[in-house]
Amino acid sequence: MAKKKNSDALPQDTSTTSASPTEKTKRRSPKASKTHHDVQDLPHPQGLPENNPTEDLQIFDVTHPPAEESANFATQDTSHPPTQDTSHPPAQGTSHPPAQGTSHPPAETVASASEKQVEISNEDLVEAEILDPSMRHSSAGWHTREDLPLEVDEDGELLEPPRSVVPAEQPPSNLFVLPLSEEVLFPGMILPIALPQGPLRDIITQAEQQRFLAIFARKKPPSEETPTVTGPHELHPVGTVARLMQVMQLPNGVMTALLQVIRRCRIVKTIRTQPFVIARVSLLEDEIQEGDQSTLEALSRSIRQSLEEVVKLSPNLPDEFDQVIRGIESPTRLADFVASHFLQEFHARQEFLETLSVRKRLENALSFLLKEVEMIRLQKKLREELQERTEAQQREYLLREQLKIIQRELGEQRDEKELDGEKYAKRIEEAKMPEDARKRAEQELRRLRVLPPEAGEYNMIRTYLDWLCDLPWSREDKDKLNIRQARRILDQDHFGLDRVKERILEFLAVRKLKPDQRGAILCLSGPPGVGKTSLGQSIARAMGRKFFRFSLGGMRDEAEIKGHRRTYLGAMPGKLLQGLARVGSNNPVFMLDEIDKIGKDWRGDPASALLEVLDPAQNHKYLDHYLDVPFDLSRVMFLATANDRDAIPAALLDRMEVIEIPGYIPEEKVEIARRYLLPRQIEDHGLAKGAVRIAAPTFQEIIKHYTREAGVRNLNREIAQIVRKVAIRIAEQQGDEHPHPKHAIIQKSNIERYLGPPRHQGSRLEGRPTRVGSAVGLAWTPVGGDILFFETTRFQGTGRVEVTGRLGEVMTESARIALSYLKSQAARFAIDLDQLKQTDIHLHVPAGAVPKDGPSAGITITTALLSLLSTQGSPPRGDTAMTGEITLMGDVLPVGGIREKVVAAASAGVRVVILPKQNQLDYGEVPEHIRAKLTAYFVEHYEEVVPLVFASPPSLMPQQPTAHSTPLQAFPPTSNK
């Protein structure tokens, strides 16, 4: 499709529609855009302040330059008489007296001055058509407003000449080039620019002769090295041609020029580059495709509608802005108008200037204009919401102030500051603080009375005084230390744990005999679910004190213990003082829960901060960072709990007395479930007493096949599941004509109906065949005891030993020690060393996903390897389990967790246990009914183990146990206590 050029880019002659000489209406511009050279333009409507600093600027219509502004900016000349043009005579009744002001010399004189100033030769100037006097006039008529005749009214006042007397001029082809930094001008703009001292003023001075210049945007901003442009390569390819309308010297010495941008242009040839760029330019025509007239009209209407919406949404825009929009009829002028006022980004403005297609230009203008409308809508919405909130707050504030004044006049209210002073003075007196704390409180109260309530520090002092007065400086609970009652309470709340209860009673008895005694801090250590926290609550109830629990698990910030300093925003005391203020007593039972899980990082070491708290020699003058006054913690009874005593920091462990709480045996769990867990669950689920009945054998079935733990938490969950299912059945029966009995009896036969299929096996030794190279060991875990199966095998190889089953470093070393011991005693145990060198040995412990470690598997691994490597190949007994550490000499050393290990062995169906000789007293702590199920042997050397484990011991081994091996029957439990 062929393109046709649009010829309406130049302003048209409007001499036929002259304005009235008395018309003096000024159009105010809403905003002027600022450039690197203080270039001002028509407004960008978004974000205008209410007090518009540019409201006195005038909006100029491109096709109708205002005469009043021309008169204000005109450089008047008295040396030249008005030049008459017969083709366009001036309007009748007007005259043009000589203007006063600066005079213009003849062209030759100007040429001489310019030649001296910028050192441009006459030949270059003539070639550039800069000083050709014939170029100053055109056949169109008047070329400058100084030549227009002026009309004087009857009062002697000069009247504004009609706007239509300044027709269009055709710019010459050779023009001065005015480079602008980060500013793009569009055709149709009329704007003043400031002329600072430098190249810019020099260019305008030279271009004043010609009245036209080319304006191009620089690709890079000017710098000290390149203050001026040296060629077109430093400019963007498309610029504009502007008419220099007026040059004016302001009273403050600043020179300004008024420019009218008329056409797009492109540099064709560079005439001169020094000291200014003079180039031949070609005017660019707008491109309009054939058949685009309807599309252009539709786009123009859409743009006008959007502009009208902008005017409606922007309350700060003057009314004249809408009139200027309506006066623009050309689509090209409309697109350039939108771009000049609403397109901000420099590269986008330059790209728009380089777009010659009118349709594309209108589409782009409509696109970013629609975005601008949405932005203005959002700004208006946010402004209205903010205004509503502000008005509501101001209204509330005014009403409250009026209410205060009224109440004060009626004598119903006193000054808030005065009331605060009296209130805190009374609270300080009632708190009965020590001398140091009282002085600090009175000092802060004096500061509070001199500060205004609006000050930020006022509330900080109030918060500090609140904490000081809330602390129980002198409030304490009277101890009710009745040992018999304490024993009864402990027996009511807990079953078993006789040793733990006895130690607690000892502690309470000493406290009763010597109230100021500063004894050790008790730490209850044991597996989860054995009742450590509930023991602390029972101690508090037995002593008649309040109870506060503070969890240390995962704590990493030292300020949680010592408090934050008052200089921090939101500072508070530490958890210790917060707990004391909450319970309102200075002698509660304070439980530090999970002390073995305390953390440490860059924020501090909470364990170190607890040293002062738990040390009886220091905590009577405990200093919190927030209060900054000593507080006596010696009356507080501290208890701590831990799952693993080895994880407690050594410094803290040294200040505490650890009481080990072992796991419960099945018989103890049955009693706990019958006495405590089941009645509590029935009550919690809203059932009547006795609604669920579970016999002791059923409890044993649940413990054996559905739980595997040292405590009773999982057992409590299983009982809760049973009670919930019974509750469903009872709830469904409500309203039935023939309801079933409102209680349920849970038996072994129907337990799967409530809990599903069994999740754990019972006695894991039942039905397990005895094999060569296999042995049964005993292990301790955080949740109780357990049995482990050690398996070994051999195959052709080079004597390498492989260990699997996620065994730890200590257990791996035990395997090496056991193999080395057997090799050293190869002749005694009938082991062929030559054959051993040609085989590889693999040791594995099943349940490979569970980490295992510890030295107690020494004699078990030795037994499994002896069964494998002995030439006779005897399998160990299937009902025998053992534990103990072995040395390279074959000695058996003591290990821990005997109670848990023995209970686990009895539960798994073990009949014989082999233990180290030095653990004989620990075996005496096992309940008697558990010991009745087992036969225990205590050994000091591994040679004593062999005849107890193997049904057919090797021929070289002694046939009877040594003198060190003694059955349990020779050591009754009563002699071990």
FENZI-V487666 format. One record per pair of residues at least 24 apart in sequence whose C-alpha atoms are under 6 Angstrom apart, sorted by the first residue. I is the first residue (numbers start at 1). GAP is how many residues later the second one is. D is the distance in whole Angstrom. If there is no record, write none. Layout:
BEGIN
i = (I I)
gap = (GAP GAP)
d = (D D)
END
This chain:
BEGIN
i = (3 3 4 5 5 5 6 9 10 11 13 13 14 15 15 18 18 19 21 21 27 27 27 28 28 28 28 28 29 29 29 29 30 30 36 38 38 39 40 40 41 43 44 44 62 64 67 73 73 74 75 75 76 76 76 77 77 77 78 79 82 85 88 94 94 94 95 95 95 96 96 96 97 128 130 173 173 174 174 175 175 175 176 176 177 177 177 177 178 178 179 179 179 179 180 180 181 181 181 186 187 187 187 188 188 189 189 190 190 191 191 192 192 193 193 194 195 195 211 211 212 212 212 213 213 214 214 215 215 230 231 238 238 238 239 239 240 240 286 287 287 287 288 303 335 335 428 431 433 437 470 471 472 472 472 475 476 476 476 477 479 479 480 480 481 481 486 518 520 521 521 521 522 522 522 523 523 523 523 523 523 524 524 525 525 525 525 525 525 526 526 526 526 527 527 527 528 529 529 529 530 540 545 546 547 547 548 549 550 550 551 551 552 552 552 552 553 553 553 554 554 555 555 556 556 557 557 558 558 558 562 562 563 563 563 564 564 565 565 566 573 587 587 588 589 590 590 591 591 591 592 593 593 594 594 595 596 596 596 663 663 663 664 670 681 691 692 692 693 694 698 698 704 705 705 705 705 706 706 706 709 710 710 722 763 763 764 770 771 772 772 772 773 773 773 773 774 775 776 777 777 777 777 778 778 778 780 784 785 785 785 786 790 791 791 792 792 793 793 794 794 795 795 796 797 797 797 798 798 798 798 799 799 799 799 800 801 801 801 802 803 803 803 804 805 805 805 806 806 807 807 808 808 810 810 810 811 811 811 814 817 818 821 828 830 830 831 831 831 855 856 856 856 856 857 858 858 858 859 859 876 876 877 877 879 879 880 880 880 881 882 882 883 884 890 890 891 891 892 892 894 894 899 912 914 921 924 924 936 937 937 938 939)
gap = (285 286 284 280 281 282 280 254 252 52 154 155 150 149 150 144 146 143 139 141 31 32 293 27 28 29 30 31 26 28 29 30 25 287 145 155 156 154 151 152 150 298 297 298 126 99 96 173 175 172 172 173 24 25 26 25 26 27 25 24 65 56 53 55 56 57 54 55 56 52 53 54 53 46 80 107 108 105 106 38 103 104 37 102 37 38 100 101 36 37 36 37 38 39 37 38 36 37 40 150 74 75 76 73 74 71 72 69 70 67 68 65 66 63 64 62 60 61 32 33 30 31 32 28 29 26 27 24 25 43 42 27 28 116 25 26 24 25 70 69 70 71 70 63 27 30 41 38 40 192 111 110 112 113 114 110 109 110 111 68 64 65 63 64 31 62 56 98 136 117 135 136 117 134 135 116 117 118 134 135 136 117 135 116 117 118 134 135 136 117 134 135 136 116 255 256 183 182 183 184 181 49 43 42 41 42 42 42 42 43 41 42 41 42 43 46 41 44 45 44 45 43 44 43 44 46 47 46 47 48 62 63 61 62 63 61 62 60 61 60 53 48 49 48 48 47 48 47 48 49 48 47 48 47 48 47 46 51 52 47 48 121 46 29 39 52 51 52 52 52 49 50 58 53 54 55 56 52 53 54 74 73 74 32 145 146 144 108 104 95 96 103 91 92 94 95 90 89 105 83 104 105 106 104 105 123 117 116 115 116 119 118 55 52 53 50 51 48 49 46 47 44 45 43 41 42 43 39 40 41 42 38 39 40 41 40 39 40 41 40 39 40 41 40 39 40 43 42 45 45 46 44 45 43 44 45 42 43 44 44 71 44 67 128 40 41 38 39 40 30 27 28 29 39 26 26 27 28 25 27 73 74 72 73 31 32 30 32 33 32 31 32 32 32 51 52 49 50 48 49 24 25 27 24 24 55 49 52 32 29 30 27 26)
d = (6 5 6 6 6 5 5 6 6 5 5 6 5 4 5 6 5 5 6 6 5 5 6 6 6 5 5 6 6 5 5 5 6 5 6 6 6 5 5 6 5 6 5 5 5 6 6 5 5 5 6 6 6 5 5 5 4 6 6 6 4 6 5 6 6 4 4 4 5 6 3 3 6 5 6 5 6 6 4 5 6 6 5 5 5 6 5 6 6 5 6 5 6 6 5 6 6 5 5 6 5 5 5 6 6 6 5 6 4 6 5 5 4 6 5 5 5 5 6 5 6 5 6 6 6 6 5 6 5 6 6 6 5 6 6 5 4 5 5 6 5 6 6 6 5 6 6 6 6 6 6 5 5 5 5 5 5 5 6 6 5 6 5 5 6 5 5 6 6 6 5 6 5 6 5 6 4 5 6 5 6 5 5 6 5 5 6 5 6 5 6 5 6 5 5 5 6 4 5 5 4 6 5 5 6 5 5 5 5 6 6 5 6 6 6 6 5 5 5 5 5 5 5 5 5 5 6 5 6 4 5 6 6 5 5 6 5 5 5 6 5 5 4 5 5 6 5 6 5 6 5 6 5 5 5 6 5 5 4 4 6 6 6 6 6 4 6 5 5 5 6 5 6 5 6 5 6 6 5 6 5 4 4 6 4 5 6 5 5 6 6 4 5 6 5 4 5 5 5 6 5 5 6 6 5 6 6 6 4 5 5 5 5 6 5 6 5 6 5 6 5 5 5 4 5 4 5 6 5 5 6 5 6 5 5 5 6 5 6 5 6 5 6 5 6 5 4 6 5 5 6 6 4 6 5 6 5 5 6 5 6 5 5 6 5 6 6 5 6 5 5 4 5 6 6 6 5 5 6 6 5 5 6 6 5 5 6 5 6 5 5 5 6 6 6 5 6 4 5 5 6 6 5 6 6 6 5 6 5 6 5 6 5)
END
